Amino acid sequence: MSQDLRSRVVQSESTQSYQSLFWSSAEFPHFAVSYRWWEDEATTVFWAFNIPDISREIRYGLFRDASFPRNSLLSRNADAIDAFLKARSEPREQQLLGSLSHVQKVEEILQRSSIPDLEPWSWFPVPPGHPLDACAIASAIESESHFQFSRIAFEEIVRASLGYTAHSVEWFLLQHTALYVHLLDCLQTYPEEIPLYIEVETHLRTRIPFARRALVQCLTALQLGAVPDLKQTSAPGFEFVVGPIQRLSRDQPPSLSTILKIFEYCLSSTLLEDLAHTLISTDEVDFAGLSRQNIVANDAVAKGLLASWHTLSISMWECCSVLPDITPSLRECAQVLFSRRDYHSLTAVLDGLQKYAISTARSRGLNSAIGGMVVLDPILPPETALLANPAQNYSSYRQHYAEYPGIPFLLPHLRDYHMYGESTLEPLFHYLQSSLPVKR
């Protein structure tokens, strides 16, 4: 580790302060253009007052002056602002919103078009005496890192890719410095845990890179470079997604509305198609490592698969909540998973979609004396909807699985095992042992 880097990560004895390990300027490939045409066109977009275009522009924020959207909206007349707010609200809200002042209406528009709040890093090392092995700890760290990544709005990744400050990106990087601080504090207090975390590092090598880099910096600081094979990568962490965004911004003709729509299309089409295939590949590897003993012992492998299912479900719900327009593409992702019989990721995606449908349910007649109905939008693909029905321990799923086995949705199989014994696991392990590409 260079002297400059060491000076940035060493704890200050007098102030208990830590320098950031990660910098957005280092995690995104450099982007330079002679003319940022989209900044000039942002003014045209706001004055044209196409409501979807303005909403997209507020969310992407491709301008240097953060007060530009607010000032532009404040300068519009009351009728225009009323029309905007009406288009972005539900009928039941409009009487209340109509009573707001002009300034309050503008703030409401900005709030409805803004990026959701972020959450702090919530995984902490546990003291000695815990039952966790290195694989379980690595999985827990990876799950938290994935959760933090899921909180980055796609619009903010676009902003950072084009050289602007992006709050959720900066927050994500800061949380991985927080991970470094948590690890350093724990291992300075309990140095006997250092060998365990050296092994944790080996499990993180093929996973999300930021968490591994935080652990490597911690071990390097503690061991002063004595631990072998702790190599850091110098590649920008967000390079995998930035290249296409930067090329699109350079190569497309100067139309801000067009390019933002293309960004949304890329997010909802190409990236989600890739998501389905990535999920399938990951699940094939993870389930190829599942043994009967893992289930009997209810060990970290079995628990990790259940945890990954829950994390994916929550991520799908968050994606729909932040970008409602992405919902149809997630349905298509679910259909790909269904056709490939990846029931682990399929049911997690369906569960996330169902959570979103519940959170946006329309209430009818709830204030009447008789009572009313809460109506869920038919959000799940029809051919998959029954698989997400939890009635009778997901009986519809289990009947389907008996005829069309695949990568399993583990929860109902585990419940069957606990109720009726190991014989219920035979179809599951027959598929895993005969069909997955990784040798057991």
Secondary structure in CASP SS format (residue, H / E / C, confidence):
PFRMAT SS
TARGET T0000
AUTHOR 0000-0000-0000
METHOD secondary structure of the structure
MODEL  1
M C 1.00
S C 1.00
Q H 1.00
D H 1.00
L H 1.00
R H 1.00
S H 1.00
R H 1.00
V H 1.00
V C 1.00
Q C 1.00
S C 1.00
E C 1.00
S C 1.00
T C 1.00
Q C 1.00
S C 1.00
Y C 1.00
Q C 1.00
S C 1.00
L C 1.00
F C 1.00
W C 1.00
S H 1.00
S H 1.00
A H 1.00
E H 1.00
F C 1.00
P C 1.00
H C 1.00
F C 1.00
A C 1.00
V C 1.00
S C 1.00
Y C 1.00
R C 1.00
W H 1.00
W H 1.00
E H 1.00
D H 1.00
E H 1.00
A H 1.00
T H 1.00
T H 1.00
V H 1.00
F H 1.00
W H 1.00
A H 1.00
F C 1.00
N C 1.00
I H 1.00
P H 1.00
D H 1.00
I H 1.00
S H 1.00
R H 1.00
E H 1.00
I H 1.00
R H 1.00
Y H 1.00
G C 1.00
L C 1.00
F C 1.00
R C 1.00
D C 1.00
A C 1.00
S C 1.00
F H 1.00
P H 1.00
R H 1.00
N H 1.00
S H 1.00
L H 1.00
L H 1.00
S C 1.00
R C 1.00
N C 1.00
A H 1.00
D H 1.00
A H 1.00
I H 1.00
D H 1.00
A H 1.00
F H 1.00
L H 1.00
K H 1.00
A H 1.00
R C 1.00
S C 1.00
E C 1.00
P H 1.00
R H 1.00
E H 1.00
Q H 1.00
Q H 1.00
L H 1.00
L H 1.00
G H 1.00
S C 1.00
L C 1.00
S C 1.00
H H 1.00
V H 1.00
Q H 1.00
K H 1.00
V H 1.00
E H 1.00
E H 1.00
I H 1.00
L H 1.00
Q H 1.00
R H 1.00
S C 1.00
S C 1.00
I C 1.00
P C 1.00
D C 1.00
L C 1.00
E C 1.00
P C 1.00
W C 1.00
S C 1.00
W C 1.00
F C 1.00
P C 1.00
V C 1.00
P C 1.00
P C 1.00
G C 1.00
H C 1.00
P C 1.00
L C 1.00
D C 1.00
A H 1.00
C H 1.00
A H 1.00
I H 1.00
A H 1.00
S H 1.00
A H 1.00
I H 1.00
E H 1.00
S H 1.00
E H 1.00
S H 1.00
H H 1.00
F H 1.00
Q H 1.00
F H 1.00
S H 1.00
R C 1.00
I C 1.00
A C 1.00
F H 1.00
E H 1.00
E H 1.00
I H 1.00
V H 1.00
R H 1.00
A H 1.00
S H 1.00
L C 1.00
G C 1.00
Y C 1.00
T C 1.00
A C 1.00
H H 1.00
S H 1.00
V H 1.00
E H 1.00
W H 1.00
F H 1.00
L H 1.00
L H 1.00
Q H 1.00
H H 1.00
T H 1.00
A H 1.00
L H 1.00
Y H 1.00
V H 1.00
H H 1.00
L H 1.00
L H 1.00
D H 1.00
C H 1.00
L H 1.00
Q H 1.00
T H 1.00
Y C 1.00
P H 1.00
E H 1.00
E H 1.00
I H 1.00
P H 1.00
L H 1.00
Y H 1.00
I H 1.00
E H 1.00
V H 1.00
E H 1.00
T H 1.00
H H 1.00
L H 1.00
R C 1.00
T C 1.00
R C 1.00
I C 1.00
P H 1.00
F H 1.00
A H 1.00
R H 1.00
R H 1.00
A H 1.00
L H 1.00
V H 1.00
Q H 1.00
C H 1.00
L H 1.00
T H 1.00
A H 1.00
L H 1.00
Q H 1.00
L C 1.00
G C 1.00
A C 1.00
V C 1.00
P C 1.00
D C 1.00
L C 1.00
K C 1.00
Q C 1.00
T C 1.00
S C 1.00
A C 1.00
P C 1.00
G C 1.00
F C 1.00
E H 1.00
F H 1.00
V H 1.00
V H 1.00
G H 1.00
P H 1.00
I H 1.00
Q H 1.00
R H 1.00
L H 1.00
S H 1.00
R H 1.00
D H 1.00
Q C 1.00
P C 1.00
P C 1.00
S C 1.00
L H 1.00
S H 1.00
T H 1.00
I H 1.00
L H 1.00
K H 1.00
I H 1.00
F H 1.00
E H 1.00
Y H 1.00
C H 1.00
L H 1.00
S H 1.00
S C 1.00
T H 1.00
L H 1.00
L H 1.00
E H 1.00
D H 1.00
L H 1.00
A H 1.00
H H 1.00
T H 1.00
L H 1.00
I H 1.00
S H 1.00
T H 1.00
D H 1.00
E H 1.00
V H 1.00
D H 1.00
F H 1.00
A H 1.00
G C 1.00
L C 1.00
S C 1.00
R H 1.00
Q H 1.00
N H 1.00
I H 1.00
V H 1.00
A H 1.00
N C 1.00
D C 1.00
A H 1.00
V H 1.00
A H 1.00
K H 1.00
G H 1.00
L H 1.00
L H 1.00
A H 1.00
S H 1.00
W H 1.00
H H 1.00
T H 1.00
L H 1.00
S H 1.00
I H 1.00
S H 1.00
M H 1.00
W H 1.00
E H 1.00
C H 1.00
C H 1.00
S H 1.00
V H 1.00
L C 1.00
P H 1.00
D H 1.00
I H 1.00
T H 1.00
P H 1.00
S H 1.00
L H 1.00
R H 1.00
E H 1.00
C H 1.00
A H 1.00
Q H 1.00
V H 1.00
L H 1.00
F H 1.00
S H 1.00
R C 1.00
R C 1.00
D E 1.00
Y H 1.00
H H 1.00
S H 1.00
L H 1.00
T H 1.00
A H 1.00
V H 1.00
L H 1.00
D H 1.00
G H 1.00
L H 1.00
Q H 1.00
K H 1.00
Y H 1.00
A H 1.00
I H 1.00
S H 1.00
T C 1.00
A C 1.00
R E 1.00
S E 1.00
R E 1.00
G C 1.00
L C 1.00
N C 1.00
S C 1.00
A C 1.00
I C 1.00
G C 1.00
G C 1.00
M E 1.00
V E 1.00
V E 1.00
L C 1.00
D C 1.00
P C 1.00
I C 1.00
L C 1.00
P C 1.00
P H 1.00
E H 1.00
T H 1.00
A H 1.00
L H 1.00
L H 1.00
A H 1.00
N C 1.00
P C 1.00
A H 1.00
Q H 1.00
N H 1.00
Y H 1.00
S H 1.00
S H 1.00
Y H 1.00
R H 1.00
Q H 1.00
H H 1.00
Y H 1.00
A H 1.00
E H 1.00
Y C 1.00
P C 1.00
G C 1.00
I E 1.00
P C 1.00
F C 1.00
L H 1.00
L H 1.00
P H 1.00
H H 1.00
L H 1.00
R H 1.00
D H 1.00
Y H 1.00
H H 1.00
M H 1.00
Y H 1.00
G C 1.00
E H 1.00
S H 1.00
T H 1.00
L H 1.00
E H 1.00
P H 1.00
L H 1.00
F H 1.00
H H 1.00
Y H 1.00
L H 1.00
Q H 1.00
S H 1.00
S H 1.00
L C 1.00
P C 1.00
V C 1.00
K C 1.00
R C 1.00
END
